[in-house]
Amino acid sequence: MSLKNIPLKVFRHFLSYKGLKKIRTKGGHETWARKDLTRPVVIQTHENPIPEFIIKSNLRTIGSNRQEFENWLNPNTTKSIPVSTIVGEA
C-alpha cells in the first residue's frame, strides 16, 4: 500500500490512536505531542492529502513504522478503523 493520498483527517485519527494530543495550531500547522517523545509532530493543515515524506518522517518521530500504519488502515485487522468510516463514503 502506498502512503500517498492519505487524508489529513485519517492521519489525525492515527495520531490520536497512538496517544498524541494536539497541543496547538499556528498558521497552517498543527503540533501534536506525547510525554515520552523528544520532539513534537508537526503536520501542515493546508496540505491535504499529506505528502508521503511528511507521513514517513512523523511515523519515525512517534516510533512507529509504515507496516503498523498500514495495518491500522486495513479494515481486516481487528484493531483497525476503516478509512471509509473516518473520511465518509463519497
C-alpha positions in Angstrom: 0.0 0.0 0.0 1.2 3.5 -0.8 1.4 6.2 1.7 0.3 8.7 -0.9 -3.1 10.3 -0.8 -3.6 9.9 3.0 -6.2 12.4 4.0 -5.3 14.8 6.9 -8.4 13.6 8.9 -7.1 10.0 8.7 -3.6 10.8 9.9 -5.1 12.9 12.8 -7.1 9.8 13.9 -3.9 7.7 13.7 -2.0 10.3 15.9 -4.8 10.1 18.5 -4.8 6.3 18.3 -1.1 6.4 19.1 -1.7 8.6 22.2 -0.7 12.0 20.8 -2.7 15.1 21.7 -3.0 18.3 19.6 -1.3 21.0 21.7 -1.6 24.0 19.3 -2.4 25.2 15.9 -0.3 28.1 14.5 -0.9 29.3 10.9 -1.2 26.3 8.7 0.5 23.9 11.1 -0.8 21.6 13.9 1.6 20.5 16.6 0.9 17.1 18.3 2.8 15.7 21.3 3.1 12.9 23.8 5.1 12.9 27.0 7.6 10.2 26.0 8.5 11.9 22.7 11.6 14.1 22.5 10.1 16.3 19.8 6.6 17.2 18.6 4.9 16.0 15.5 4.0 18.9 13.1 1.6 18.5 10.3 0.6 21.0 7.7 -3.1 21.6 7.6 -3.0 23.3 4.3 -1.6 20.2 2.6 -4.4 17.7 2.0 -3.6 14.9 1.3 -0.5 14.8 3.3 2.7 14.3 1.3 4.3 10.9 1.8 7.6 12.3 3.1 5.8 14.1 5.9 4.0 10.8 6.9 7.2 8.8 6.9 9.1 11.5 9.0 6.3 11.7 11.5 6.0 7.9 11.8 9.7 7.8 12.7 9.2 10.6 15.2 6.5 8.7 17.1 8.4 5.4 17.0 6.0 3.8 14.5 6.5 2.4 11.0 4.8 2.0 7.7 3.7 -1.5 8.5 1.9 -0.5 11.7 0.2 2.4 9.9 -0.9 0.1 7.0 -2.2 -2.5 9.5 -4.2 0.2 11.2 -5.7 1.3 7.9 -6.5 -2.2 6.8 -10.2 -3.0 7.6 -9.5 -6.7 8.0 -7.3 -6.1 11.1 -9.3 -6.4 14.4 -8.0 -3.1 15.8 -8.1 -1.1 12.7 -10.5 1.7 11.7 -11.6 1.6 8.0 -10.7 4.7 6.2 -14.3 5.0 4.8 -15.5 5.3 8.4 -13.2 8.3 9.1 -13.5 10.0 5.7 -17.1 9.1 5.0 -18.5 7.5 1.9 -18.5 9.7 -1.2 
